[in-house]
């Protein structure tokens, strides 16, 4: 993404009609730290769509394909959006057009440009449910977490960080010592770490243990 200078957030607008574009542009003018620009130089891209579902994902990908700007969707059909489709398209925020005003748009722009997200309360519950479903149906059956680290790796690294020897870790977790070594090897290889101490340090810094 393009670097921000002097605190200015550069925003590109892709609207379905000229009147909508004019309205969005006028909202940007309420904050001197936000300025409209072309797509090539944008930190944030605001796109208006009729709805968010699987049929619009390809269109959104085409619009944002040549930019690293963070995507905000303004949705005309309020009340429902396919959160999965929105996330797949790269959206960081969803705004209902019927509720949109300068304050809401500028809040979303500031949140997204800072690396955050901005979603209506009605969609936050759906987002949480989808995350939980992924955990339950995809990650847990393969002993994985969202970090990409297995529960076994977390258990082993936690015991290593406490100063346990490999044979003691094997006994506590009911593994063979060879299995413990393999678990540590897989972890260090995946994250390009040098040794056990480096692996433990990485795990602590990453909040894994």
NORTA-V760850 format. One line per field, one symbol per residue. psi: psi as a letter, one per 40 degrees, with the letter a starting at -180 (. if undefined). A space follows every 10 residues. Layout:
# NORTA-V760850
psi->???
This chain:
# NORTA-V760850
psi->iihhhfehhh hihgididdd ddddddddee heehiiaidd eidhhhhhid ihaddedddd dddedfieih hhhhhdgidi ihddddddee heihhhddeh iddddddddd dddeeaihii ddeddddddd dddddddddd defiideehi dddddddddd deeiiddddd ddefiidddd dddddddddd efidaddddd dddddeed.
